[in-house]
Amino acid sequence: MTERNIRVEPIDRSAVEDQEVEIVERKGLGHPDSICDGIAESVSQALARTYLDRVGKVLHYNTDETQLVAGSAAPAFGGGEVIEPIYLLIVGRATKHYVDEDGTEYNIPTETVALRAARDYLGEHFPELEFGTDIVVDVKLGEGSGDLQEVFSEEGATIPMANDTSFGVGHAPLTETERIVHEAERRLNGPYAADNPAVGQDIKIMGKREGDRVEITVAAAIVDSYVEGMDDYIDEVEGVREFVTDVATEITDRTVDVHVNTADDYDEGAIYLTTTGTSAEQGDDGSVGRGNRANGLITPNRSMSMEATSGKNPVNHIGKIYNLLSTEIAESVVREVDGIRDLRIRLLSQIGRPIDQPHVADAHVVTEDGVAVADIEDEVNDIVDRELADVTEITRRVIDGELTTF
């Protein structure tokens, strides 16, 4: 047994894959909540890199309160226009003035860094959204509270101290329905969109499985400048349906039905047509943390933390580190230990305690038939202990953009 408080025990439910009803959701890249998540995380990474470049360490900050206020638009076949721009406010705390142990003073242009990061993120991911015209971005970064900065900048500490008493949750392996929902959106907003620019970035996918029947409901924004009429629009919708069906059949042998833009009424001309590829142009507001959890999904069949992961400081902010780490631990355990059907990892912090020493780390396991938890307990314990000992690697990977937060 290690000095860390690690517990391994059976879970009090069936594996999610074996439950009769399963619900899974993913809000895609261009959903207003995901836009906030993406910009908040982009700003977070930019601030961390700026601090490292200028003072040699990451200073106190967080940008996880970013908000989006929808604009208004008049989409039309062949190309409409934005009437009122989307407004996005980057909100948080950041160290703007720093004095090192030698007395050298640094003034950090945090709001300029944030604006540049937001502009670059939007330019990379939203080709139809013109920065400064279709979307206006504002920044309000205050200074952090003194007591939290004190915990953050603990001198001489090899392992950072937890900034909060909070918890993270991770699970593995993904079910077939979870994989379909996650993979379909990522591919639609990846290779499919590259070849089909009429499909906008605002793609929301809901998966429902009842027994061995999976139904996937897709809401896909169609960009008006790439469709000349209703026939073109219907072709684009059908293309999405066929593509998602193909993705699903790669993953499961279960019966799969895919539905796309089910609110459309072709007779009335009421369709999901947009000018910019996101519903944020017309009435849908957004906030960090209201969408996907750290593993990229919303999974009501599983335990979830309500912490927002995007935009939080990656050095000692438990709401970020423990949600990412618990997912990494769960995936490592399932990959390395035979006989596990379903696994949940929970990590609880205590403010001021080293982040590699959680208040408790517990692994809840559903084993395969013929495998007892006692048979694998030591292996699971060792992997959890190993991953906790390497917790600061999460910080590096987040700053380098190797881990996604939504």
C-alpha positions as CSV (number, residue, x, y, z in Angstrom):
1,M,0.0,0.0,0.0
2,T,1.3,3.5,-0.8
3,E,1.0,6.6,1.3
4,R,-1.6,8.0,-1.0
5,N,-5.2,7.4,0.0
6,I,-6.3,5.1,-2.9
7,R,-9.3,2.8,-2.7
8,V,-10.5,0.2,-5.2
9,E,-14.0,-1.3,-4.9
10,P,-16.9,-2.6,-6.9
11,I,-19.3,-0.1,-8.4
12,D,-23.0,-0.3,-7.4
13,R,-24.4,-0.5,-10.9
14,S,-24.2,-2.4,-14.2
15,A,-21.7,-1.4,-16.8
16,V,-23.2,1.4,-18.9
17,E,-22.8,-0.7,-22.0
18,D,-25.2,-3.3,-20.4
19,Q,-27.8,-0.8,-19.2
20,E,-31.1,-0.8,-21.0
21,V,-31.2,2.9,-21.8
22,E,-28.2,5.2,-22.5
23,I,-28.1,8.8,-23.4
24,V,-25.0,10.6,-24.7
25,E,-24.5,14.2,-26.0
26,R,-21.8,16.2,-27.6
27,K,-21.9,19.9,-28.4
28,G,-19.8,20.5,-31.4
29,L,-17.0,23.0,-32.1
30,G,-19.4,25.8,-33.2
31,H,-22.0,25.4,-30.5
32,P,-22.1,28.7,-28.5
33,D,-21.0,26.9,-25.3
34,S,-18.2,25.2,-27.1
35,I,-17.1,28.5,-28.7
36,C,-16.7,29.9,-25.1
37,D,-14.8,26.7,-24.1
38,G,-12.5,26.9,-27.0
39,I,-11.7,30.6,-26.7
40,A,-11.3,30.3,-22.9
41,E,-8.8,27.4,-23.3
42,S,-7.0,29.2,-26.1
43,V,-6.5,32.3,-24.0
44,S,-5.5,30.1,-21.0
45,Q,-2.7,28.4,-23.1
46,A,-1.6,31.8,-24.5
47,L,-1.3,33.3,-21.0
48,A,0.6,30.3,-19.6
49,R,3.1,30.4,-22.5
50,T,3.5,34.2,-22.1
51,Y,4.2,33.8,-18.4
52,L,6.7,31.1,-19.0
53,D,8.5,33.1,-21.7
54,R,8.7,36.3,-19.6
55,V,9.2,35.2,-16.0
56,G,10.0,31.5,-16.3
57,K,6.9,30.1,-14.6
58,V,3.1,30.2,-14.9
59,L,1.6,32.9,-12.7
60,H,-1.9,33.0,-11.2
61,Y,-4.8,33.4,-13.7
62,N,-8.1,31.8,-14.9
63,T,-10.3,32.6,-17.8
64,D,-13.2,30.2,-17.2
65,E,-16.0,32.7,-17.0
66,T,-16.1,33.6,-20.7
67,Q,-19.6,34.5,-21.9
68,L,-21.2,34.8,-25.4
69,V,-24.2,36.9,-26.2
70,A,-25.9,35.9,-29.5
71,G,-26.2,38.3,-32.4
72,S,-28.8,38.4,-35.1
73,A,-28.6,37.4,-38.8
74,A,-30.7,37.2,-41.9
75,P,-29.6,34.0,-43.7
76,A,-30.7,33.5,-47.3
77,F,-29.9,31.0,-50.1
78,G,-26.8,32.2,-51.9
79,G,-25.6,34.3,-48.9
80,G,-27.3,36.3,-46.2
81,E,-25.8,38.8,-43.7
82,V,-25.2,39.4,-40.0
83,I,-27.4,42.1,-38.7
84,E,-26.0,42.4,-35.2
85,P,-22.7,40.9,-34.3
86,I,-22.1,38.2,-31.7
87,Y,-20.6,39.7,-28.5
88,L,-18.1,37.6,-26.6
89,L,-16.6,38.7,-23.2
90,I,-13.5,37.0,-21.9
91,V,-13.8,37.2,-18.1
92,G,-11.4,36.1,-15.4
93,R,-8.4,36.9,-13.3
94,A,-4.7,37.3,-14.4
95,T,-1.5,38.5,-12.9
96,K,-0.6,41.7,-14.7
97,H,2.3,42.9,-12.6
98,Y,5.0,40.6,-11.1
99,V,8.2,41.2,-9.1
100,D,10.7,38.3,-8.9
101,E,13.1,37.5,-6.1
102,D,15.8,39.8,-7.6
103,G,13.4,42.7,-7.6
104,T,12.9,42.7,-11.4
105,E,9.5,44.0,-12.3
106,Y,7.4,42.6,-15.2
107,N,4.3,44.1,-16.7
108,I,2.3,41.5,-18.6
109,P,-0.1,42.6,-21.3
110,T,-2.7,40.0,-20.4
111,E,-5.6,41.6,-22.2
112,T,-3.7,42.0,-25.4
113,V,-2.5,38.3,-25.2
114,A,-6.2,37.3,-24.6
115,L,-7.5,39.2,-27.6
116,R,-4.8,37.9,-29.9
117,A,-5.5,34.3,-28.8
118,A,-9.2,34.7,-29.4
119,R,-8.7,36.2,-32.8
120,D,-6.3,33.4,-33.8
121,Y,-8.7,30.7,-32.5
122,L,-11.7,32.1,-34.4
123,G,-9.7,32.6,-37.5
124,E,-8.5,29.0,-37.5
125,H,-11.8,27.3,-36.8
126,F,-14.6,29.6,-38.1
127,P,-13.9,30.6,-41.7
128,E,-17.3,32.3,-42.2
129,L,-17.1,34.4,-39.0
130,E,-15.3,37.7,-39.5
131,F,-13.5,38.9,-36.4
132,G,-14.5,42.4,-35.4
133,T,-17.5,42.5,-37.7
134,D,-19.5,39.3,-37.2
135,I,-18.2,38.8,-33.7
136,V,-16.9,41.4,-31.3
137,V,-14.6,40.3,-28.5
138,D,-14.0,42.1,-25.2
139,V,-11.7,41.3,-22.3
140,K,-12.1,42.0,-18.6
141,L,-9.3,40.4,-16.6
142,G,-9.1,41.4,-12.9
143,E,-6.4,40.5,-10.4
144,G,-6.6,37.3,-8.3
145,S,-7.5,37.2,-4.6
146,G,-4.4,37.4,-2.3
147,D,-5.1,34.2,-0.4
148,L,-5.4,32.0,-3.6
149,Q,-2.3,33.6,-5.1
150,E,-0.4,32.7,-1.9
151,V,-1.5,29.0,-2.3
152,F,-0.6,29.2,-5.9
153,S,2.9,30.6,-5.5
154,E,4.1,28.4,-2.7
155,E,7.8,28.9,-2.7
156,G,10.1,25.9,-2.9
157,A,7.2,23.5,-3.5
158,T,8.0,20.8,-6.2
159,I,4.4,19.9,-6.4
160,P,1.8,22.7,-6.5
161,M,-0.8,23.0,-3.8
162,A,-4.5,22.6,-4.7
163,N,-6.3,25.9,-5.2
164,D,-9.6,24.5,-4.1
165,T,-11.4,21.7,-2.4
166,S,-13.1,20.0,-5.4
167,F,-13.2,16.8,-7.4
168,G,-12.7,15.3,-10.9
169,V,-14.3,12.3,-12.4
170,G,-13.2,10.1,-15.3
171,H,-14.3,6.8,-16.8
172,A,-13.3,4.2,-19.4
173,P,-13.8,2.5,-21.7
174,L,-16.2,4.5,-23.8
175,T,-19.3,2.7,-24.8
176,E,-20.2,2.2,-28.5
177,T,-22.8,5.0,-28.2
178,E,-20.3,7.4,-26.7
179,R,-17.7,6.6,-29.4
180,I,-20.3,7.2,-32.1
181,V,-21.4,10.5,-30.8
182,H,-17.8,11.7,-30.1
183,E,-16.3,10.4,-33.3
184,A,-19.1,11.6,-35.6
185,E,-18.8,15.2,-34.5
186,R,-15.0,15.2,-34.6
187,R,-15.1,13.8,-38.2
188,L,-17.9,16.1,-39.3
189,N,-15.9,19.1,-38.1
190,G,-12.7,17.7,-39.5
191,P,-12.3,15.9,-42.9
192,Y,-16.0,16.0,-43.8
193,A,-16.2,19.8,-43.4
194,A,-13.0,20.3,-45.4
195,D,-14.7,18.7,-48.4
196,N,-18.2,20.0,-47.6
197,P,-17.9,23.7,-46.6
198,A,-21.7,24.1,-46.6
199,V,-21.7,22.2,-43.3
200,G,-21.0,24.8,-40.5
201,Q,-19.2,24.2,-37.3
202,D,-22.3,24.2,-35.0
203,I,-23.0,20.5,-35.0
204,K,-24.8,19.0,-31.9
205,I,-25.2,15.2,-31.6
206,M,-27.5,13.3,-29.3
207,G,-27.2,9.6,-29.0
208,K,-29.9,7.4,-27.5
209,R,-29.6,3.6,-27.1
210,E,-32.5,1.4,-26.0
211,G,-31.3,-2.1,-25.8
212,D,-29.6,-2.8,-29.1
213,R,-31.1,0.0,-31.0
214,V,-29.1,3.2,-31.4
215,E,-30.7,6.5,-32.6
216,I,-28.5,9.4,-33.4
217,T,-30.0,12.9,-33.7
218,V,-27.8,15.5,-35.4
219,A,-28.4,19.3,-35.6
220,A,-26.1,20.6,-38.3
221,A,-25.9,24.3,-39.2
222,I,-25.8,24.8,-43.0
223,V,-24.0,27.8,-44.4
224,D,-26.2,29.8,-46.7
225,S,-23.5,31.0,-49.2
226,Y,-22.9,27.4,-50.3
227,V,-26.5,26.4,-51.1
228,E,-28.5,28.0,-53.8
229,G,-31.9,26.6,-52.9
230,M,-33.9,24.0,-51.0
231,D,-32.6,21.1,-53.2
232,D,-29.0,21.9,-52.3
233,Y,-29.9,22.2,-48.6
234,I,-31.7,18.8,-48.6
235,D,-28.6,17.3,-50.4
236,E,-26.3,18.6,-47.6
237,V,-28.6,17.3,-44.9
238,E,-28.7,13.9,-46.6
239,G,-24.9,13.9,-46.9
240,V,-24.5,14.4,-43.2
241,R,-27.0,11.6,-42.5
242,E,-25.1,9.2,-44.7
243,F,-21.7,10.1,-43.3
244,V,-22.8,9.7,-39.6
245,T,-24.5,6.4,-40.5
246,D,-21.2,5.2,-42.0
247,V,-19.3,6.3,-38.8
248,A,-21.7,4.5,-36.6
249,T,-21.6,1.2,-38.6
250,E,-17.8,1.3,-38.2
251,I,-18.2,1.3,-34.5
252,T,-21.2,-1.0,-33.7
253,D,-23.1,-4.0,-35.1
254,R,-26.3,-2.7,-33.4
255,T,-29.2,-1.3,-35.4
256,V,-28.5,2.4,-36.0
257,D,-30.9,5.1,-37.2
258,V,-29.6,8.7,-37.9
259,H,-31.8,11.7,-38.0
260,V,-30.6,15.2,-39.1
261,N,-32.2,18.6,-38.5
262,T,-35.4,17.1,-37.3
263,A,-37.0,20.5,-36.7
264,D,-36.9,21.4,-40.4
265,D,-40.2,22.0,-42.2
266,Y,-39.5,22.1,-45.9
267,D,-43.1,23.1,-46.8
268,E,-42.9,26.1,-44.6
269,G,-39.2,26.9,-45.5
270,A,-38.2,26.6,-41.8
271,I,-34.7,25.1,-42.0
272,Y,-31.4,25.3,-40.1
273,L,-29.8,27.8,-42.5
274,T,-27.1,30.1,-41.1
275,T,-24.8,32.8,-42.5
276,T,-21.8,32.0,-40.3
277,G,-22.1,28.3,-39.5
278,T,-23.2,28.8,-35.8
279,S,-26.4,29.4,-34.0
280,A,-24.7,32.1,-32.0
281,E,-25.5,34.4,-34.9
282,Q,-29.2,34.2,-34.1
283,G,-30.3,33.9,-30.5
284,D,-28.2,31.2,-28.8
285,D,-26.0,32.5,-26.0
286,G,-23.1,30.5,-24.5
287,S,-21.0,30.1,-21.4
288,V,-17.9,28.1,-20.4
289,G,-18.6,24.9,-18.6
290,R,-22.3,24.5,-19.8
291,G,-21.4,21.9,-22.5
292,N,-19.1,18.9,-22.8
293,R,-17.2,17.6,-19.8
294,A,-13.4,17.1,-20.0
295,N,-13.7,13.9,-22.0
296,G,-15.7,15.7,-24.7
297,L,-19.1,14.3,-23.9
298,I,-22.2,14.8,-21.7
299,T,-23.0,11.5,-20.2
300,P,-26.0,11.3,-17.8
301,N,-25.6,7.6,-17.3
302,R,-22.2,8.3,-15.6
303,S,-21.0,10.4,-12.7
304,M,-19.8,13.9,-13.8
305,S,-18.2,16.9,-12.2
306,M,-19.9,20.2,-12.8
307,E,-16.6,22.0,-12.9
308,A,-15.7,24.0,-16.0
309,T,-12.4,22.6,-17.3
310,S,-11.7,25.1,-20.1
311,G,-9.9,28.3,-19.2
312,K,-8.8,27.2,-15.7
313,N,-5.1,27.4,-14.7
314,P,-3.4,24.1,-15.5
315,V,-0.8,24.3,-12.7
316,N,-3.0,23.9,-9.6
317,H,-6.6,24.4,-10.5
318,I,-8.3,21.1,-9.5
319,G,-11.4,21.7,-11.6
320,K,-9.1,21.3,-14.6
321,I,-6.3,19.0,-13.5
322,Y,-8.3,16.3,-11.7
323,N,-10.9,16.0,-14.4
324,L,-8.2,15.5,-17.1
325,L,-6.1,13.3,-14.8
326,S,-9.0,11.1,-13.8
327,T,-9.8,10.4,-17.4
328,E,-6.2,9.7,-18.2
329,I,-6.0,7.3,-15.2
330,A,-9.2,5.5,-16.2
331,E,-7.9,5.0,-19.8
332,S,-4.5,3.7,-18.5
333,V,-6.1,1.2,-16.1
334,V,-8.4,-0.2,-18.8
335,R,-5.6,-0.4,-21.3
336,E,-3.2,-2.2,-18.9
337,V,-5.4,-4.3,-16.7
338,D,-7.4,-7.3,-18.1
339,G,-10.9,-8.1,-16.9
340,I,-12.4,-4.6,-16.5
341,R,-15.8,-3.9,-18.2
342,D,-16.4,-0.5,-16.7
343,L,-14.3,1.9,-14.6
344,R,-14.9,5.1,-12.8
345,I,-12.1,7.2,-11.2
346,R,-12.8,10.0,-8.7
347,L,-10.2,12.3,-7.4
348,L,-11.0,14.6,-4.5
349,S,-8.6,17.5,-3.5
350,Q,-8.3,19.5,-0.3
351,I,-7.2,23.2,-0.7
352,G,-3.6,23.7,0.2
353,R,-2.7,20.0,-0.1
354,P,-0.2,18.9,-2.8
355,I,-2.0,17.9,-5.9
356,D,-0.3,14.6,-6.1
357,Q,-1.8,13.7,-2.7
358,P,-5.6,13.8,-3.1
359,H,-7.8,13.7,-0.1
360,V,-9.0,10.4,-1.7
361,A,-8.6,8.7,-5.0
362,D,-11.1,5.9,-5.6
363,A,-11.6,3.5,-8.4
364,H,-15.0,1.9,-8.9
365,V,-14.9,-1.2,-11.1
366,V,-17.3,-3.4,-13.0
367,T,-15.3,-6.6,-13.8
368,E,-15.8,-9.2,-16.5
369,D,-17.5,-12.4,-15.6
370,G,-15.1,-14.6,-13.6
371,V,-12.9,-11.7,-12.5
372,A,-13.0,-10.5,-8.9
373,V,-12.1,-7.0,-7.9
374,A,-9.6,-8.5,-5.4
375,D,-7.8,-10.2,-8.4
376,I,-6.9,-6.8,-10.0
377,E,-6.9,-4.4,-7.0
378,D,-3.1,-4.2,-6.6
379,E,-2.6,-3.5,-10.4
380,V,-5.3,-0.8,-10.3
381,N,-3.8,0.7,-7.2
382,D,-0.3,0.8,-8.7
383,I,-1.4,2.6,-11.9
384,V,-3.4,5.2,-9.9
385,D,-0.4,5.8,-7.7
386,R,1.9,6.1,-10.7
387,E,-0.3,8.5,-12.6
388,L,-0.7,10.7,-9.5
389,A,3.1,10.8,-9.0
390,D,3.3,12.2,-12.5
391,V,0.5,14.8,-12.1
392,T,2.5,17.7,-13.3
393,E,2.8,16.1,-16.7
394,I,-0.9,17.1,-17.2
395,T,0.1,20.8,-16.8
396,R,2.8,20.5,-19.6
397,R,0.5,18.6,-21.9
398,V,-2.3,21.2,-21.5
399,I,0.0,24.2,-22.1
400,D,1.4,22.4,-25.2
401,G,-2.2,21.8,-26.5
402,E,-1.9,18.0,-26.3
403,L,-5.1,17.6,-24.3
404,T,-8.5,18.8,-25.2
405,T,-10.8,20.1,-22.4
406,F,-14.2,19.9,-24.1
